[in-house]
Amino acid sequence: MLTRREFLVQGAMGLGAVVATRLIPLSLEPARRHPLKLGVITDLHHGLAPDAMSRLTKFGEAVRLRPHLDMVIQMGDFCYSQPESAECLKLFHDLPHRKLQVLGNHDMDKCDKQTAMAHLSMPSRYGAYDVGDYRFVVLDLNHFKKEGKLVSYANGNYFTDNASHNWADPEQLDWLATELRRTRKPVILFCHQPLGFAEPGQPLPPEQIEVLDVITRAKADNPKGAVAACLFGHLHVDRLEYHAGIPCLCVNSASYFWGGAMFPYTNPLYAFMEITPDGHLAIEGVSGAFIKPPPSSTDAVVGRSSSISDRHIRLT
């Protein structure tokens, strides 16, 4: 059986509903105008997952049934920057909603970041956007460290030994600190790679601590601009953790779980999210099953699931 790295290296080289609700009360000022409604998908892997286009089509159909969505968000690993992805991009960009996109590591398997951003029609690799009564902050954690040097992901260069991954660059960290100290709105943070997640029995990795320390220090200086939640993908699991009281949620892949090979889900997975006027985040997910069960060696993977499951969480 191929390792994940071996399988994805080959891909980089060109080898060719049950509804769930999660409630996360947030500390907001009164007089919110209306619920903020979002459609979210991540880790579609068009060009790698063979049925990605049909999965995106199902998401698009579900989104079009909700014309009052304030934003549609894809959180990375969307497609390769190749002509074959044209129909995928057209479907996404033709959705009649405001869009937000995040760079994922596999978006740079066959190109550099500037090419990927141009292909996806992304204005920048990180940034901040007012969405209703919130400030949405997007981060780019697509860097690796090797022999003390920070390197930006490009052309699959992160498939390398003796490196640590998923770092933010110093320029971006400085920008994040300034942004969180100046905004007067609560922040929802989006990235591709996880924040607030550690392996069982292990400490948080340093690349996460670096970002989370910026968030914690900024909250002490500017409570009004505190990060209320962190949302990401990358791990292809359905998992929630807390860091310093902040809910950190991994949205499951639209396509499959990785267990030494692809283990696709029967249904395309995505979520509709609603931030209510009284400061709750409701997440409506899709349930499914594995087309073929993953191996027992993955039983201990935290959050392994073929669904986006039901949770009820209160922020204190």
C-alpha positions in Angstrom: 0.0 0.0 0.0 1.3 3.4 -0.9 2.0 5.9 1.8 0.1 9.2 1.5 3.3 11.0 0.5 4.1 8.4 -2.2 0.5 8.6 -3.6 0.5 12.4 -3.6 4.0 12.6 -5.1 2.7 10.5 -8.0 -0.3 12.9 -8.3 1.9 15.9 -8.3 3.9 14.3 -11.1 0.8 14.1 -13.2 -0.9 10.7 -12.7 -3.6 11.3 -14.2 -28.9 13.9 3.9 -28.8 13.7 7.4 -28.6 17.3 8.7 -26.5 18.1 11.8 -26.6 21.3 13.9 -23.7 22.7 16.0 -24.2 25.7 18.2 -21.3 27.8 19.3 -22.4 30.9 21.3 -20.1 33.8 20.7 -19.6 36.9 22.8 -21.1 39.7 20.7 -22.6 43.1 21.2 -26.5 43.3 20.8 -28.4 44.6 17.8 -27.1 42.2 15.2 -28.9 42.8 11.9 -29.6 39.3 10.6 -28.1 35.8 10.6 -24.9 35.5 8.6 -25.3 32.5 6.3 -22.4 30.7 4.7 -21.8 27.7 2.4 -18.5 25.9 3.1 -16.6 23.2 1.2 -13.0 22.0 1.5 -10.5 19.4 0.2 -12.4 18.7 -3.0 -9.2 17.6 -4.7 -10.3 18.0 -8.3 -7.6 16.4 -10.5 -6.8 13.8 -7.7 -10.2 12.5 -6.5 -11.8 10.9 -9.6 -15.4 12.0 -8.8 -14.6 15.5 -7.6 -16.7 17.2 -10.3 -19.9 15.3 -9.4 -19.3 16.2 -5.7 -18.9 19.8 -6.5 -22.0 19.7 -8.7 -24.0 18.4 -5.7 -22.6 21.2 -3.5 -23.5 23.8 -6.2 -27.0 22.5 -6.4 -27.4 22.7 -2.7 -26.0 26.3 -2.7 -28.4 27.4 -5.4 -31.3 26.3 -3.2 -30.1 28.9 -0.7 -30.1 32.3 -2.6 -29.7 34.3 0.6 -26.3 32.9 1.5 -23.9 35.8 2.4 -20.8 33.9 1.2 -19.6 30.7 -0.3 -16.2 29.5 1.0 -13.8 26.9 -0.3 -11.0 26.3 2.2 -8.2 24.9 -0.1 -7.0 21.8 -2.0 -9.7 22.7 -4.6 -8.1 21.9 -7.9 -4.8 21.8 -9.9 -3.9 24.8 -12.0 -4.4 23.0 -15.3 -6.9 23.4 -18.2 -8.7 20.3 -17.0 -10.0 22.2 -14.0 -11.8 24.8 -16.1 -15.3 23.3 -15.6 -14.7 23.0 -11.9 -13.7 26.7 -11.6 -16.6 27.8 -13.8 -19.1 26.0 -11.6 -17.8 27.6 -8.5 -17.4 31.1 -9.9 -20.8 31.0 -11.5 -22.5 30.5 -8.1 -24.5 33.8 -7.5 -22.9 34.6 -4.2 -19.9 36.4 -2.8 -16.9 34.0 -2.7 -14.0 33.5 -0.3 -11.1 31.2 -1.1 -8.2 29.8 0.9 -4.9 28.3 -0.5 -4.3 24.6 0.2 -1.0 22.8 -0.1 -2.1 20.7 -3.1 -3.1 23.8 -5.0 0.6 24.3 -5.4 1.5 20.7 -6.4 2.1 21.7 -10.0 2.7 25.5 -9.9 3.8 28.3 -7.6 1.4 30.4 -5.5 1.1 33.3 -7.9 0.0 30.9 -10.6 -2.4 29.1 -8.3 -3.9 32.4 -7.1 -4.3 33.6 -10.7 -6.0 30.3 -11.7 -8.4 30.5 -8.7 -9.0 34.3 -9.2 -7.8 35.0 -5.7 -6.8 38.6 -5.0 -4.2 37.7 -2.3 -2.9 34.8 -0.4 -4.1 36.2 3.0 -6.3 39.1 3.9 -9.3 40.4 6.0 -12.8 41.0 4.8 -15.9 42.6 6.5 -18.8 40.2 6.3 -21.8 41.6 8.1 -20.9 42.2 11.7 -17.8 40.0 11.5 -14.3 40.3 10.2 -13.2 37.2 8.2 -9.4 36.7 8.3 -7.8 34.3 5.8 -4.3 32.9 6.4 -1.7 31.2 4.2 0.1 28.5 6.1 1.7 27.0 3.0 5.4 27.1 4.0 7.9 24.6 5.2 11.1 24.9 7.2 14.2 23.0 6.3 17.7 23.5 7.6 16.5 26.7 9.3 15.1 28.2 6.0 11.4 29.1 5.5 10.3 28.0 2.0 7.0 28.8 0.2 5.2 25.9 -1.3 5.6 25.6 -5.1 5.6 22.8 -7.6 5.3 20.1 -4.9 8.5 21.1 -3.3 7.1 20.4 0.2 7.3 16.7 -0.5 10.7 16.7 1.1 12.4 14.9 3.9 13.6 16.4 7.2 11.3 19.4 7.0 8.4 20.8 9.2 5.3 22.1 7.5 2.4 24.5 7.7 4.1 27.6 8.8 3.1 31.3 8.4 5.8 33.7 7.2 7.0 36.6 9.3 5.4 39.2 7.1 2.0 37.6 7.5 2.4 37.2 11.3 3.1 40.9 11.6 0.1 41.7 9.5 -2.1 39.4 11.6 -1.0 41.0 14.8 -1.8 44.4 13.5 -5.2 43.3 12.0 -6.4 41.7 15.2 -5.4 44.8 17.3 -7.2 47.3 15.0 -10.5 45.5 14.1 -13.6 46.4 16.1 -15.4 43.3 15.0 -15.2 39.7 16.2 -13.0 37.6 13.9 -13.7 34.3 12.2 -10.3 32.9 11.1 -10.0 30.6 8.0 -7.0 28.7 6.9 -6.3 25.3 5.3 -4.1 23.7 7.8 -5.1 23.1 11.4 -4.8 25.4 14.4 -5.3 24.2 18.0 -4.8 20.5 17.1 -2.2 18.2 18.5 -1.7 14.5 18.1 -3.0 12.5 21.2 -0.6 12.9 24.1 1.6 15.4 22.2 2.0 19.2 22.6 0.8 21.6 19.9 3.4 21.8 17.1 5.5 25.0 17.0 4.0 26.2 13.7 0.6 26.3 15.3 1.8 27.9 18.6 3.4 30.7 16.6 0.0 31.7 15.1 -2.0 31.0 18.3 0.4 33.2 20.4 -0.3 36.1 18.1 -4.1 35.5 18.5 -3.8 35.3 22.3 -1.7 38.4 22.7 -3.9 40.5 20.4 -7.0 39.5 22.3 -5.5 40.8 25.5 -4.9 44.2 23.8 -8.2 44.3 21.8 -11.0 42.1 23.2 -13.5 43.5 20.6 -11.4 42.0 17.8 -10.9 38.6 19.4 -10.9 35.5 17.3 -14.2 33.8 17.9 -13.5 30.6 15.9 -10.9 29.0 13.7 -12.1 27.0 10.7 -9.9 24.8 8.4 -9.7 21.5 6.5 -6.6 19.6 5.4 -6.9 16.6 7.7 -10.0 15.0 6.1 -11.6 14.4 9.5 -14.5 15.8 11.4 -13.0 17.2 14.6 -13.4 20.0 17.1 -10.9 21.1 19.7 -10.5 24.2 21.9 -7.5 26.4 22.4 -7.7 29.2 25.0 -11.5 28.9 24.8 -11.5 29.3 21.0 -13.3 26.5 19.1 -11.0 25.1 16.4 -13.0 23.1 13.9 -11.8 20.9 11.1 -14.4 20.7 8.3 -14.2 17.2 6.7 -13.1 16.7 3.1 -15.8 16.8 0.4 -14.3 13.7 -1.1 -12.5 11.1 1.0 -10.5 10.0 4.1 -6.9 9.2 3.7 -5.8 5.8 5.1 -2.9 4.8 3.0 -5.2 5.3 0.0 -8.3 7.2 -0.8 -11.4 6.0 1.1 -14.2 8.0 -0.6 -17.5 9.0 1.1 -20.8 7.9 -0.3 -22.0 11.5 -0.2 -20.2 14.8 -1.0 -19.6 16.5 2.3 -20.1 20.2 2.9 -21.6 22.5 5.5 -24.0 25.4 5.8 -23.2 27.7 8.6 -25.3 30.4 10.2 -24.1 33.0 12.7 -27.2 34.1 14.5 -28.1 37.6 15.8 -27.6 36.4 19.4 -24.1 35.1 18.7 -24.4 31.4 17.9 -22.7 29.5 15.1 -25.0 26.8 13.7 -23.4 24.3 11.4 -25.6 22.1 9.2 -23.7 19.2 7.8 -24.1 16.2 5.6 -23.9 12.6 6.8 -22.7 9.6 4.7 -20.8 6.4 4.9 -17.5 5.0 3.5 -17.8 3.3 0.1 -15.1 0.9 1.4 -14.2 0.9 5.1 -10.7 2.3 5.9 -8.2 -0.1 7.4 -8.3 -0.8 11.1 -4.9 0.8 11.4 -6.7 4.2 11.1 -9.2 3.5 13.9 -7.3 5.7 16.3 -7.3 8.7 14.0 -9.1 11.5 15.9 -12.2 12.6 14.0 -12.2 9.9 11.4 -15.7 10.0 9.9 -17.6 9.9 6.6 -19.8 12.8 7.8 -19.9 16.2 9.3 -21.5 15.2 12.6 -23.8 16.7 15.2 -22.3 18.7 18.2 -23.5 21.3 20.7 -20.8 23.5 22.1 -21.0 26.6 24.3 -18.3 29.2 24.4 -17.6 30.4 27.9 
